[in-house]
Amino acid sequence: MPEPTLTQFKTANTFDPRGLLTRHRNYFLSGATRSIEWRQKQLIALRSMMREHAEDFYEALWTDLRRSRTEADWVDVKYMTSEIAHVLEHLRHWMEPVPVSTPLMLTPSHAKLQFDPLGVGLIIGTWNYPVMLTLSPLIAAISSGNAAVVKPPDLAPATSDVIDRLVPEYLDRNAFSVVLGGQKETTALLEQPWDHICFTGGTTVAKIVMTAAAKNLTPVVLELGGKNPCIVHSSANLRIAARRVAFGRWFNAGQSCTAPDHVLVFKDVRDEFLKCLKETLLEFYGEDPQKSPDYGRIVSLHHFDRLANLLASGTIYHGGQHDRADRFIAPTVLVDVPLDSPAMQEEIFGPILPVIEVDNAEQVIEFINARPSPLGLYIFSEDPSLTQRLLHSTASGDAGVNECTLQPLIHDLPFGGVGNSGMGKYHGEWGFRAYSNARGVLYHSTKLDVAGLRYPPYNQHQHLRELVIPS
Ligand code: NAD
């Protein structure tokens, strides 16, 4: 009897996560997903899907987040095709076993590191970049020869519907499925013994995911967020700093895990930096940002209400307008923000930027190290020794110097957090490795087997044995 397709799973209304996993695992165990040809075919199909249905994705992203085409291309549509091109270019090389030297005692022998796929992965995406954060882990899974079940974010329903419709049309249905749903479906999926789980989202759900994974000793990659500090030093080029900070903070209406969460500006340049920031915002989005075609909306009323409450955390220096019916919050700069106010206690994840004055580098280092490790840390400075000092005295998943937010777009850089901002890295070769078991294999020849040097009884040839045992 032919295997049921995903559509049959759905129409029969028999969501059966165990059945789904078993079906994909059996296919994985058949060896069908291991060859480079199969991997290349899936990646090329995924690229065709993105190209042939770019319009569907633009439209869905506009519906979910009012995302402009340019921003959709930066992080979702063209990002995907460029990441696939990168993987296709390097995959053969990444898959090659790595030779490793062996000790004299094992002569003649050689050893190799081979990269085996893990099996069937579960990918749980989130809504702020619903294409990238759902399908980029899938690229990593495919590159390493895995099968996977993808759970796109319920908070971006239009984009998730497109993924659900297209993935089974383009990719090998025996290896991949899409499951739509929220907490109930995710909970049911998490009960299964996956070979890998990649979760993107907040720390609260991440703990639920990791607890579920622990029951099956399933390895996890957790892509989380945090409060990313952005330091503006006295030596910084303030005009460029203001532009790049504004771009990084208000891209996607501030709903980026790598966006600067707050600015720590050195006292002597505070006023000038704030002035540059205000001028930049007027240049970017005009006097009425609600009318700008380039400015996004807040994903849900729940997040709108949360963010609207944060506006009271300090004095509004610029912005502050909001319109619940339109899920619009203007690009807002806050000053005089107490460190115990809500905006400085939780990840903002929206279009609000507190600017906090600092006196010196020691204060900056102490401030950062007193808080959970962020996903990104950004330093605007033309003073290399100050920059190095900050980089070497703090921790963060990634960092940017005279830049912010965009580092995940570099395919060769590992992407992911540290400590509270997550664990495990992916993108490019790091994604390939995250989904592989680096399996060490020792090949020992039988042409030589000097029994006296290796096997018991050990009281013979003691002086020779000492020569061959590594110390
Ligand atoms: P979330 O953690 O609430 O949801 C993420 C996913 O988990 C969704 O698919 C959702 O359906 C599922 N989910 C929600 N509640 C669940 C539950 N109780 N049990 C099982 N599954 C559940 O997402 P969020 O907090 O709104 O996402 C924003 C966070 O994600 C921010 O902290 C942001 O910084 C972070 N983020 C990180 C990255 C990254 O790549 N590191 C990227 C984007 C966002």
Boltz pocket constraint, residues with backbone or C-beta under 6 A from the ligand:
constraints:
  - pocket:
      binder: B
      contacts: [[A, 124], [A, 125], [A, 126], [A, 127], [A, 128], [A, 129], [A, 133], [A, 151], [A, 152], [A, 153], [A, 154], [A, 181], [A, 182], [A, 183], [A, 186], [A, 187], [A, 200], [A, 201], [A, 202], [A, 203], [A, 205], [A, 206], [A, 208], [A, 222], [A, 223], [A, 224], [A, 225], [A, 226], [A, 256], [A, 257], [A, 258], [A, 347], [A, 349], [A, 375], [A, 416], [A, 417], [A, 421], [A, 422]]
      max_distance: 6.0
